[in-house]
Amino acid sequence: MKELLEKISAEYEAFQKDAALQVENGNKAAGTRARKSSLSLEKLMKEFRKASLEDSKK
């Protein structure tokens, strides 16, 4: 689960950086990267939810 949290943190940092570039500078490529990161975050969060539920049942 610790590995999963590290992946989520790294992906969120990438999302924040790219989203800020899009908002501040109008960088369209950064917007594309931010949207891709948001999809990855969604998948990672679903994995976290499953892992969290499994751990709570122990």
Chimera marker file (.cmm) of the C-alpha trace (Angstrom):
<marker_set name="trace">
<marker id="1" x="0.000" y="0.000" z="0.000" r="1" g="1" b="0" radius="0.5"/>
<marker id="2" x="2.953" y="2.299" z="0.654" r="1" g="1" b="0" radius="0.5"/>
<marker id="3" x="4.065" y="1.878" z="-2.970" r="1" g="1" b="0" radius="0.5"/>
<marker id="4" x="0.594" y="2.821" z="-4.153" r="1" g="1" b="0" radius="0.5"/>
<marker id="5" x="0.641" y="5.996" z="-2.054" r="1" g="1" b="0" radius="0.5"/>
<marker id="6" x="4.009" y="6.948" z="-3.546" r="1" g="1" b="0" radius="0.5"/>
<marker id="7" x="2.624" y="6.443" z="-7.074" r="1" g="1" b="0" radius="0.5"/>
<marker id="8" x="-0.410" y="8.588" z="-6.264" r="1" g="1" b="0" radius="0.5"/>
<marker id="9" x="1.789" y="11.330" z="-4.832" r="1" g="1" b="0" radius="0.5"/>
<marker id="10" x="4.114" y="11.360" z="-7.849" r="1" g="1" b="0" radius="0.5"/>
<marker id="11" x="1.222" y="11.408" z="-10.311" r="1" g="1" b="0" radius="0.5"/>
<marker id="12" x="-0.485" y="14.233" z="-8.415" r="1" g="1" b="0" radius="0.5"/>
<marker id="13" x="2.704" y="16.312" z="-8.466" r="1" g="1" b="0" radius="0.5"/>
<marker id="14" x="2.936" y="15.844" z="-12.247" r="1" g="1" b="0" radius="0.5"/>
<marker id="15" x="-0.725" y="16.813" z="-12.586" r="1" g="1" b="0" radius="0.5"/>
<marker id="16" x="-0.269" y="19.955" z="-10.493" r="1" g="1" b="0" radius="0.5"/>
<marker id="17" x="2.763" y="21.063" z="-12.495" r="1" g="1" b="0" radius="0.5"/>
<marker id="18" x="1.092" y="20.556" z="-15.869" r="1" g="1" b="0" radius="0.5"/>
<marker id="19" x="-2.228" y="22.049" z="-14.798" r="1" g="1" b="0" radius="0.5"/>
<marker id="20" x="-0.440" y="25.152" z="-13.508" r="1" g="1" b="0" radius="0.5"/>
<marker id="21" x="1.444" y="25.513" z="-16.790" r="1" g="1" b="0" radius="0.5"/>
<marker id="22" x="-1.819" y="25.347" z="-18.707" r="1" g="1" b="0" radius="0.5"/>
<marker id="23" x="-3.593" y="27.883" z="-16.497" r="1" g="1" b="0" radius="0.5"/>
<marker id="24" x="-0.717" y="30.345" z="-16.136" r="1" g="1" b="0" radius="0.5"/>
<marker id="25" x="0.865" y="30.166" z="-19.577" r="1" g="1" b="0" radius="0.5"/>
<marker id="26" x="-1.879" y="28.728" z="-21.774" r="1" g="1" b="0" radius="0.5"/>
<marker id="27" x="0.368" y="25.775" z="-22.613" r="1" g="1" b="0" radius="0.5"/>
<marker id="28" x="-1.880" y="23.387" z="-24.569" r="1" g="1" b="0" radius="0.5"/>
<marker id="29" x="0.551" y="20.449" z="-24.394" r="1" g="1" b="0" radius="0.5"/>
<marker id="30" x="0.662" y="20.774" z="-20.613" r="1" g="1" b="0" radius="0.5"/>
<marker id="31" x="-3.134" y="20.642" z="-20.582" r="1" g="1" b="0" radius="0.5"/>
<marker id="32" x="-3.037" y="17.379" z="-22.488" r="1" g="1" b="0" radius="0.5"/>
<marker id="33" x="-0.517" y="15.955" z="-20.010" r="1" g="1" b="0" radius="0.5"/>
<marker id="34" x="-2.644" y="17.146" z="-17.077" r="1" g="1" b="0" radius="0.5"/>
<marker id="35" x="-5.732" y="15.415" z="-18.479" r="1" g="1" b="0" radius="0.5"/>
<marker id="36" x="-3.738" y="12.212" z="-18.962" r="1" g="1" b="0" radius="0.5"/>
<marker id="37" x="-2.477" y="12.464" z="-15.383" r="1" g="1" b="0" radius="0.5"/>
<marker id="38" x="-6.023" y="12.938" z="-14.115" r="1" g="1" b="0" radius="0.5"/>
<marker id="39" x="-7.046" y="9.657" z="-15.754" r="1" g="1" b="0" radius="0.5"/>
<marker id="40" x="-4.072" y="7.892" z="-14.181" r="1" g="1" b="0" radius="0.5"/>
<marker id="41" x="-4.963" y="9.388" z="-10.810" r="1" g="1" b="0" radius="0.5"/>
<marker id="42" x="-8.497" y="8.099" z="-11.159" r="1" g="1" b="0" radius="0.5"/>
<marker id="43" x="-7.234" y="4.552" z="-11.720" r="1" g="1" b="0" radius="0.5"/>
<marker id="44" x="-4.773" y="4.797" z="-8.838" r="1" g="1" b="0" radius="0.5"/>
<marker id="45" x="-7.470" y="6.105" z="-6.504" r="1" g="1" b="0" radius="0.5"/>
<marker id="46" x="-9.702" y="3.153" z="-7.391" r="1" g="1" b="0" radius="0.5"/>
<marker id="47" x="-6.813" y="0.801" z="-6.581" r="1" g="1" b="0" radius="0.5"/>
<marker id="48" x="-6.315" y="2.623" z="-3.281" r="1" g="1" b="0" radius="0.5"/>
<marker id="49" x="-9.998" y="2.243" z="-2.434" r="1" g="1" b="0" radius="0.5"/>
<marker id="50" x="-9.836" y="-1.527" z="-3.047" r="1" g="1" b="0" radius="0.5"/>
<marker id="51" x="-6.641" y="-1.907" z="-1.025" r="1" g="1" b="0" radius="0.5"/>
<marker id="52" x="-8.030" y="0.217" z="1.795" r="1" g="1" b="0" radius="0.5"/>
<marker id="53" x="-11.212" y="-1.837" z="1.987" r="1" g="1" b="0" radius="0.5"/>
<marker id="54" x="-9.199" y="-5.080" z="2.062" r="1" g="1" b="0" radius="0.5"/>
<marker id="55" x="-7.007" y="-3.770" z="4.877" r="1" g="1" b="0" radius="0.5"/>
<marker id="56" x="-9.978" y="-2.606" z="6.913" r="1" g="1" b="0" radius="0.5"/>
<marker id="57" x="-11.519" y="-6.081" z="6.770" r="1" g="1" b="0" radius="0.5"/>
<marker id="58" x="-8.458" y="-7.711" z="8.388" r="1" g="1" b="0" radius="0.5"/>
<link id1="1" id2="2" r="1" g="1" b="0" radius="0.2"/>
<link id1="2" id2="3" r="1" g="1" b="0" radius="0.2"/>
<link id1="3" id2="4" r="1" g="1" b="0" radius="0.2"/>
<link id1="4" id2="5" r="1" g="1" b="0" radius="0.2"/>
<link id1="5" id2="6" r="1" g="1" b="0" radius="0.2"/>
<link id1="6" id2="7" r="1" g="1" b="0" radius="0.2"/>
<link id1="7" id2="8" r="1" g="1" b="0" radius="0.2"/>
<link id1="8" id2="9" r="1" g="1" b="0" radius="0.2"/>
<link id1="9" id2="10" r="1" g="1" b="0" radius="0.2"/>
<link id1="10" id2="11" r="1" g="1" b="0" radius="0.2"/>
<link id1="11" id2="12" r="1" g="1" b="0" radius="0.2"/>
<link id1="12" id2="13" r="1" g="1" b="0" radius="0.2"/>
<link id1="13" id2="14" r="1" g="1" b="0" radius="0.2"/>
<link id1="14" id2="15" r="1" g="1" b="0" radius="0.2"/>
<link id1="15" id2="16" r="1" g="1" b="0" radius="0.2"/>
<link id1="16" id2="17" r="1" g="1" b="0" radius="0.2"/>
<link id1="17" id2="18" r="1" g="1" b="0" radius="0.2"/>
<link id1="18" id2="19" r="1" g="1" b="0" radius="0.2"/>
<link id1="19" id2="20" r="1" g="1" b="0" radius="0.2"/>
<link id1="20" id2="21" r="1" g="1" b="0" radius="0.2"/>
<link id1="21" id2="22" r="1" g="1" b="0" radius="0.2"/>
<link id1="22" id2="23" r="1" g="1" b="0" radius="0.2"/>
<link id1="23" id2="24" r="1" g="1" b="0" radius="0.2"/>
<link id1="24" id2="25" r="1" g="1" b="0" radius="0.2"/>
<link id1="25" id2="26" r="1" g="1" b="0" radius="0.2"/>
<link id1="26" id2="27" r="1" g="1" b="0" radius="0.2"/>
<link id1="27" id2="28" r="1" g="1" b="0" radius="0.2"/>
<link id1="28" id2="29" r="1" g="1" b="0" radius="0.2"/>
<link id1="29" id2="30" r="1" g="1" b="0" radius="0.2"/>
<link id1="30" id2="31" r="1" g="1" b="0" radius="0.2"/>
<link id1="31" id2="32" r="1" g="1" b="0" radius="0.2"/>
<link id1="32" id2="33" r="1" g="1" b="0" radius="0.2"/>
<link id1="33" id2="34" r="1" g="1" b="0" radius="0.2"/>
<link id1="34" id2="35" r="1" g="1" b="0" radius="0.2"/>
<link id1="35" id2="36" r="1" g="1" b="0" radius="0.2"/>
<link id1="36" id2="37" r="1" g="1" b="0" radius="0.2"/>
<link id1="37" id2="38" r="1" g="1" b="0" radius="0.2"/>
<link id1="38" id2="39" r="1" g="1" b="0" radius="0.2"/>
<link id1="39" id2="40" r="1" g="1" b="0" radius="0.2"/>
<link id1="40" id2="41" r="1" g="1" b="0" radius="0.2"/>
<link id1="41" id2="42" r="1" g="1" b="0" radius="0.2"/>
<link id1="42" id2="43" r="1" g="1" b="0" radius="0.2"/>
<link id1="43" id2="44" r="1" g="1" b="0" radius="0.2"/>
<link id1="44" id2="45" r="1" g="1" b="0" radius="0.2"/>
<link id1="45" id2="46" r="1" g="1" b="0" radius="0.2"/>
<link id1="46" id2="47" r="1" g="1" b="0" radius="0.2"/>
<link id1="47" id2="48" r="1" g="1" b="0" radius="0.2"/>
<link id1="48" id2="49" r="1" g="1" b="0" radius="0.2"/>
<link id1="49" id2="50" r="1" g="1" b="0" radius="0.2"/>
<link id1="50" id2="51" r="1" g="1" b="0" radius="0.2"/>
<link id1="51" id2="52" r="1" g="1" b="0" radius="0.2"/>
<link id1="52" id2="53" r="1" g="1" b="0" radius="0.2"/>
<link id1="53" id2="54" r="1" g="1" b="0" radius="0.2"/>
<link id1="54" id2="55" r="1" g="1" b="0" radius="0.2"/>
<link id1="55" id2="56" r="1" g="1" b="0" radius="0.2"/>
<link id1="56" id2="57" r="1" g="1" b="0" radius="0.2"/>
<link id1="57" id2="58" r="1" g="1" b="0" radius="0.2"/>
</marker_set>
